[in-house]
Amino acid sequence: MKKNILEFLSCPNCKSDLKLEIFEEVNNIVINGLFLCSRCGKKYPVIQGIPRFVSLDMYKNSESFKRFYHVYKEDLEFLDLDEDFNATSPDNVNYEIKLKTVKYFGYEWSRFINWGWIKEEEIPEEERIKYHGGFINNTISSFKKKSLMDESNLSVGKLVLDAGCGNGRYSNQAAGYGAEVIGVDIGTGTVEAAYENTKKKENIHIIQGDLFKLPFKKGIFDTVFSIGVLMHTGGACKAFRSIAGHVKAGGVFTAHLYHKLNPVWEMNDFLIRKITTNMSVEKNVEFAGFMSRLGRILAKMKLIKIANLFIRVQPTLIHMYDWYSAPVATHHTYDEAKKWYLENDFEVVKTNESYPYSPFFKPWSLTVKGKKI
């Protein structure tokens, strides 16, 4: 953890300032430590370079926490860990969803840690279909399309939030323009993958945090993007509102979400996910393997676009796991998303909306960018 992040942080519970007790520091980087809030008494550990602003339940079974506790047990003995490290109330309506999200997406980004950093020339041509979307050039083009950001939004001096950073590939893209970037995600395996991928970048910070209770001061970000995340929160509108409160006047915020598709597709997706969301991680991996193999067959037959009018099928394991194992995946419309912006004092400045499209032929995703008034 780079120390300059301290000026942006506040207690997610009461929004007061935090004090940092450093346990281990290397080359001015905090490896392990403890944030303390003098007002509400909450404590938030820094473990392996990552501040953990979520409840203990979300990382207590990780190897990183076990090592942290083993080494610093004496420093932590005066704490009631279940109480002091409880950043998110267990009675929260989305708490069980959050725990499951941490588990399923944590597995995804631990396994696919290098997704978005793969060099195309290192993969045999006949195998590249299995990695489509994971190559460096895919990440570059995807970020531009899904963030709708201009270089001026990401230039030196800008403070940027990647709200739901996954393995850090989009944080890395944003930081390449010179901005100071903070990537936040709720999953333990997720942020540890992001930290490993970006730890050498001086202008990238990775934090484990909850989009509903962000550990930042209000109105500090010049630029925010949330790519493929809000629909997995169990309350997309509420998560949007929480993030929006941290954007400064004149700042910009882009949300990229799943679009609501035709009735046949929606029904099929509902029925399949009714089964897959109750399966184990292992079973979901098996199912994703079957669907991705089917996707490659359909792609070879040039039928995959037609198939996707009725069911979501792709030739890549990660996309099929991501789509069908996610505990929650809500679908939205442009009118709905635009309403969120207006309700939170933004003017819509750009979208990926394209017309005409019929009730049957709809885009699978939507992107809206707004400017804080």
C-alpha positions as CSV (number, residue, x, y, z in Angstrom):
1,M,0.0,0.0,0.0
2,K,1.4,3.4,-1.0
3,K,1.2,5.9,1.8
4,N,-0.2,8.7,-0.3
5,I,-3.6,6.9,-0.5
6,L,-4.2,8.0,3.1
7,E,-5.4,11.4,2.1
8,F,-8.3,9.9,0.2
9,L,-9.5,7.4,2.8
10,S,-12.2,7.6,5.5
11,C,-13.9,5.1,7.7
12,P,-16.6,3.3,5.7
13,N,-18.7,2.9,8.8
14,C,-18.8,6.6,10.0
15,K,-16.8,8.5,7.4
16,S,-14.3,9.8,9.9
17,D,-10.5,10.1,9.4
18,L,-8.4,7.0,9.9
19,K,-5.0,6.5,11.6
20,L,-2.5,4.0,10.4
21,E,-0.4,1.7,12.6
22,I,2.3,0.1,10.5
23,F,3.4,-3.4,11.3
24,E,5.7,-3.9,8.3
25,E,7.0,-1.6,5.7
26,V,9.4,-2.1,2.8
27,N,10.7,0.7,0.6
28,N,8.0,3.1,1.9
29,I,5.3,0.5,1.0
30,V,3.1,-0.6,3.8
31,I,2.9,-4.4,3.7
32,N,1.0,-5.1,6.9
33,G,-0.7,-2.8,9.3
34,L,-3.9,-1.6,10.9
35,F,-6.2,1.4,10.2
36,L,-8.0,2.7,13.3
37,C,-11.1,4.9,13.5
38,S,-11.1,7.0,16.6
39,R,-14.8,7.8,16.3
40,C,-16.5,4.5,15.9
41,G,-13.7,2.2,17.0
42,K,-13.6,0.0,13.8
43,K,-10.3,-1.4,12.7
44,Y,-9.3,-2.3,9.2
45,P,-6.2,-4.4,8.5
46,V,-3.7,-3.9,5.7
47,I,-2.7,-7.4,4.6
48,Q,-0.1,-8.1,2.0
49,G,-0.2,-4.5,0.8
50,I,-4.0,-4.4,0.5
51,P,-6.3,-2.4,2.9
52,R,-9.3,-4.6,3.8
53,F,-12.4,-2.5,4.3
54,V,-14.8,-5.4,4.4
55,S,-16.0,-7.8,7.1
56,L,-13.7,-10.4,8.5
57,D,-16.0,-13.1,7.1
58,M,-14.9,-12.1,3.6
59,Y,-11.2,-12.9,4.1
60,K,-10.7,-14.8,7.3
61,N,-10.3,-18.2,5.5
62,S,-7.7,-16.8,3.1
63,E,-4.1,-17.9,3.4
64,S,-3.1,-14.2,3.5
65,F,-5.1,-13.6,6.6
66,K,-3.9,-16.8,8.3
67,R,-0.3,-15.7,7.8
68,F,-1.1,-12.1,9.0
69,Y,-2.8,-13.4,12.1
70,H,0.0,-15.9,12.8
71,V,2.7,-13.2,12.6
72,Y,0.8,-10.4,14.4
73,K,-1.3,-12.4,16.8
74,E,0.1,-10.5,19.8
75,D,-0.7,-7.1,18.3
76,L,-4.3,-8.3,17.7
77,E,-4.9,-10.0,21.0
78,F,-6.6,-6.9,22.5
79,L,-9.2,-6.9,19.7
80,D,-12.5,-8.7,19.3
81,L,-11.8,-9.5,15.6
82,D,-15.4,-10.4,14.8
83,E,-16.6,-7.1,16.1
84,D,-13.7,-4.7,15.4
85,F,-13.2,-6.0,11.8
86,N,-16.9,-6.0,11.0
87,A,-17.1,-3.4,8.3
88,T,-20.4,-4.6,6.8
89,S,-23.3,-5.5,9.0
90,P,-24.3,-9.2,8.8
91,D,-28.0,-8.2,8.8
92,N,-27.5,-6.3,5.6
93,V,-30.1,-7.6,3.1
94,N,-27.3,-8.4,0.6
95,Y,-24.8,-9.9,3.1
96,E,-25.2,-13.5,2.0
97,I,-25.0,-12.5,-1.7
98,K,-21.8,-10.6,-0.9
99,L,-20.2,-13.7,0.7
100,K,-21.1,-15.8,-2.2
101,T,-19.9,-13.2,-4.7
102,V,-16.6,-13.1,-2.8
103,K,-16.2,-16.8,-3.2
104,Y,-17.3,-17.2,-6.8
105,F,-15.5,-14.2,-8.3
106,G,-12.5,-14.7,-6.0
107,Y,-12.1,-18.1,-7.7
108,E,-12.5,-16.6,-11.1
109,W,-9.8,-14.0,-10.8
110,S,-7.4,-16.3,-8.9
111,R,-7.6,-18.8,-11.7
112,F,-7.6,-16.3,-14.6
113,I,-5.2,-13.8,-13.0
114,N,-3.5,-13.0,-16.3
115,W,-6.7,-12.5,-18.3
116,G,-6.2,-9.2,-20.2
117,W,-2.4,-9.5,-20.1
118,I,-2.1,-12.5,-22.5
119,K,0.2,-11.9,-25.5
120,E,-1.6,-13.2,-28.6
121,E,1.6,-14.3,-30.3
122,E,2.3,-16.7,-27.3
123,I,-0.9,-18.7,-28.0
124,P,-1.0,-21.1,-31.0
125,E,-3.4,-19.7,-33.7
126,E,-5.8,-22.7,-33.4
127,E,-6.1,-22.2,-29.7
128,R,-6.7,-18.4,-29.7
129,I,-10.5,-18.7,-29.8
130,K,-10.3,-20.0,-26.2
131,Y,-8.6,-16.8,-25.1
132,H,-10.7,-14.3,-27.1
133,G,-11.1,-11.2,-24.9
134,G,-8.1,-12.0,-22.8
135,F,-5.4,-10.6,-25.0
136,I,-3.7,-7.3,-24.4
137,N,-5.1,-5.8,-27.5
138,N,-8.6,-6.9,-26.4
139,T,-8.2,-5.2,-23.1
140,I,-7.1,-1.9,-24.8
141,S,-10.0,-1.8,-27.2
142,S,-12.5,-3.1,-24.6
143,F,-11.5,-0.4,-22.1
144,K,-12.0,2.4,-24.6
145,K,-15.4,1.0,-25.6
146,K,-16.7,0.2,-22.2
147,S,-15.3,3.2,-20.2
148,L,-16.1,5.9,-22.8
149,M,-13.2,7.9,-21.4
150,D,-11.3,10.6,-23.1
151,E,-7.6,11.0,-22.4
152,S,-8.4,14.2,-20.6
153,N,-10.4,12.2,-18.0
154,L,-7.3,10.0,-17.3
155,S,-4.5,12.5,-17.5
156,V,-1.8,13.3,-14.8
157,G,-3.4,15.0,-11.8
158,K,-6.8,13.2,-12.1
159,L,-8.0,10.9,-9.3
160,V,-9.7,7.8,-10.8
161,L,-11.8,5.1,-9.3
162,D,-12.2,1.7,-10.9
163,A,-15.4,0.5,-9.1
164,G,-15.2,-3.2,-9.2
165,C,-11.6,-3.7,-10.5
166,G,-11.5,-7.5,-11.0
167,N,-7.9,-8.5,-11.7
168,G,-6.9,-4.9,-12.3
169,R,-6.7,-4.9,-16.1
170,Y,-8.8,-1.8,-16.5
171,S,-7.1,0.0,-13.6
172,N,-3.9,-0.7,-15.5
173,Q,-5.3,0.8,-18.7
174,A,-6.5,4.0,-17.0
175,A,-3.1,4.4,-15.1
176,G,-1.3,4.3,-18.4
177,Y,-2.6,7.8,-19.2
178,G,-1.0,9.2,-16.1
179,A,-3.9,9.4,-13.6
180,E,-3.8,8.2,-10.0
181,V,-6.0,5.1,-10.0
182,I,-7.7,3.4,-7.1
183,G,-9.2,-0.1,-7.8
184,V,-11.7,-1.4,-5.4
185,D,-13.4,-4.8,-5.3
186,I,-15.1,-6.9,-2.6
187,G,-13.4,-10.3,-3.3
188,T,-10.3,-11.5,-1.5
189,G,-9.0,-13.6,-4.4
190,T,-10.0,-10.8,-6.7
191,V,-8.0,-7.9,-5.1
192,E,-5.0,-10.2,-4.5
193,A,-4.9,-10.9,-8.2
194,A,-5.3,-7.2,-9.0
195,Y,-2.5,-6.3,-6.5
196,E,-0.2,-8.9,-7.9
197,N,-0.8,-7.6,-11.5
198,T,-0.4,-3.9,-10.6
199,K,1.9,-3.6,-7.6
200,K,4.8,-2.3,-9.6
201,K,2.8,0.6,-10.9
202,E,3.4,3.7,-8.6
203,N,0.0,5.3,-9.6
204,I,-2.2,2.3,-8.9
205,H,-3.7,1.4,-5.5
206,I,-5.8,-1.7,-4.8
207,I,-8.4,-1.8,-2.0
208,Q,-10.8,-4.5,-0.8
209,G,-14.0,-2.6,-0.2
210,D,-17.8,-2.7,-0.6
211,L,-19.4,-0.5,-3.2
212,F,-22.3,0.1,-0.8
213,K,-19.9,1.4,1.9
214,L,-16.9,2.8,0.2
215,P,-13.9,3.8,2.3
216,F,-13.4,7.2,0.6
217,K,-14.1,10.8,1.4
218,K,-17.1,12.2,-0.4
219,G,-16.7,14.1,-3.7
220,I,-13.0,13.4,-4.3
221,F,-12.9,11.6,-7.7
222,D,-12.5,13.3,-11.0
223,T,-13.2,10.1,-12.9
224,V,-15.1,6.9,-12.1
225,F,-15.8,3.8,-14.2
226,S,-17.6,0.7,-13.3
227,I,-17.3,-2.0,-16.0
228,G,-19.5,-5.1,-15.7
229,V,-20.0,-4.8,-11.9
230,L,-23.2,-3.0,-10.8
231,M,-25.5,-5.8,-12.0
232,H,-23.7,-8.3,-9.7
233,T,-24.3,-6.3,-6.5
234,G,-27.9,-7.2,-5.7
235,G,-28.8,-3.5,-5.8
236,A,-27.5,-1.9,-8.9
237,C,-29.3,1.4,-8.4
238,K,-28.2,1.7,-4.8
239,A,-24.6,0.8,-5.6
240,F,-24.7,3.5,-8.3
241,R,-25.9,6.0,-5.8
242,S,-23.2,5.1,-3.4
243,I,-20.5,5.5,-6.0
244,A,-22.0,8.7,-7.4
245,G,-21.6,10.4,-4.0
246,H,-17.8,10.2,-4.3
247,V,-17.6,12.0,-7.7
248,K,-16.7,15.7,-7.5
249,A,-18.7,18.4,-9.3
250,G,-17.6,18.4,-13.0
251,G,-16.3,14.8,-12.6
252,V,-17.4,12.0,-14.9
253,F,-18.8,8.5,-14.2
254,T,-19.3,5.7,-16.6
255,A,-21.4,2.6,-15.9
256,H,-21.3,-0.5,-18.1
257,L,-24.1,-3.0,-17.4
258,Y,-26.0,-6.0,-18.9
259,H,-28.8,-4.9,-21.2
260,K,-32.2,-6.5,-21.0
261,L,-32.7,-8.7,-24.0
262,N,-35.7,-10.3,-25.8
263,P,-38.3,-12.3,-23.8
264,V,-37.2,-15.7,-25.1
265,W,-33.6,-15.1,-24.2
266,E,-34.5,-13.7,-20.8
267,M,-36.6,-16.7,-20.0
268,N,-33.9,-19.2,-21.0
269,D,-31.3,-17.3,-19.1
270,F,-33.5,-17.2,-16.0
271,L,-34.1,-21.0,-16.1
272,I,-30.5,-21.9,-16.6
273,R,-29.2,-19.5,-13.9
274,K,-31.9,-20.8,-11.5
275,I,-29.8,-24.0,-11.6
276,T,-26.3,-22.7,-11.9
277,T,-26.5,-20.2,-9.1
278,N,-27.2,-23.1,-6.7
279,M,-24.2,-25.1,-7.9
280,S,-20.8,-25.3,-6.4
281,V,-17.8,-23.5,-7.9
282,E,-16.5,-26.9,-9.2
283,K,-19.8,-27.8,-10.8
284,N,-20.0,-24.3,-12.4
285,V,-16.5,-24.8,-13.8
286,E,-17.7,-28.1,-15.4
287,F,-20.8,-26.4,-16.8
288,A,-18.8,-23.5,-18.1
289,G,-16.5,-26.0,-19.8
290,F,-19.4,-27.6,-21.6
291,M,-20.9,-24.3,-22.7
292,S,-17.5,-23.0,-24.0
293,R,-17.0,-26.2,-26.0
294,L,-20.5,-25.7,-27.4
295,G,-19.6,-22.1,-28.2
296,R,-16.5,-23.2,-30.2
297,I,-18.6,-25.7,-32.2
298,L,-21.2,-23.0,-33.0
299,A,-18.5,-20.5,-33.9
300,K,-16.9,-23.0,-36.3
301,M,-20.3,-23.6,-37.8
302,K,-20.9,-19.8,-38.0
303,L,-24.0,-20.2,-35.9
304,I,-23.0,-18.5,-32.7
305,K,-24.6,-15.1,-33.4
306,I,-27.9,-16.9,-34.1
307,A,-27.6,-19.0,-30.9
308,N,-27.0,-15.8,-28.9
309,L,-30.5,-14.6,-29.8
310,F,-31.8,-17.4,-27.5
311,I,-29.1,-18.2,-25.0
312,R,-25.8,-16.7,-23.8
313,V,-23.0,-18.9,-25.2
314,Q,-19.4,-18.0,-25.8
315,P,-16.2,-20.0,-26.8
316,T,-14.3,-19.0,-23.6
317,L,-14.3,-20.8,-20.3
318,I,-14.0,-17.6,-18.2
319,H,-16.9,-15.9,-19.9
320,M,-19.2,-18.8,-19.4
321,Y,-18.1,-19.2,-15.8
322,D,-18.6,-15.5,-15.2
323,W,-22.0,-15.4,-16.8
324,Y,-23.6,-18.4,-15.3
325,S,-22.0,-18.7,-11.8
326,A,-22.4,-15.0,-10.7
327,P,-24.8,-15.1,-7.7
328,V,-26.7,-12.1,-9.0
329,A,-26.9,-10.7,-12.6
330,T,-29.6,-8.2,-13.2
331,H,-30.4,-6.8,-16.7
332,H,-31.2,-3.1,-17.4
333,T,-32.2,-0.6,-20.1
334,Y,-30.8,2.7,-21.3
335,D,-33.8,4.5,-20.0
336,E,-33.3,3.0,-16.5
337,A,-29.6,3.8,-16.4
338,K,-30.1,7.3,-17.6
339,K,-32.7,7.9,-14.9
340,W,-30.0,6.9,-12.3
341,Y,-27.8,9.7,-13.6
342,L,-30.5,12.3,-13.5
343,E,-31.5,11.3,-10.0
344,N,-28.0,11.7,-8.8
345,D,-27.3,15.1,-10.3
346,F,-25.5,14.0,-13.5
347,E,-26.1,15.0,-17.1
348,V,-25.7,12.2,-19.6
349,V,-22.9,13.1,-22.0
350,K,-22.3,9.9,-23.9
351,T,-23.6,6.4,-24.5
352,N,-22.9,3.3,-26.6
353,E,-26.6,3.4,-27.6
354,S,-27.3,2.7,-31.3
355,Y,-30.5,2.7,-33.2
356,P,-32.5,1.2,-34.7
357,Y,-32.8,-2.2,-33.0
358,S,-35.9,-4.3,-32.8
359,P,-37.4,-5.8,-29.7
360,F,-35.8,-9.1,-30.6
361,F,-32.3,-7.8,-31.7
362,K,-30.9,-5.9,-28.8
363,P,-27.4,-5.3,-27.5
364,W,-26.2,-7.6,-24.7
365,S,-24.7,-4.7,-22.8
366,L,-25.2,-0.9,-22.3
367,T,-22.8,1.9,-21.4
368,V,-23.7,5.4,-20.1
369,K,-21.3,8.2,-19.2
370,G,-22.5,11.2,-17.1
371,K,-21.0,14.4,-15.8
372,K,-21.7,15.6,-12.2
373,I,-23.5,18.9,-12.2
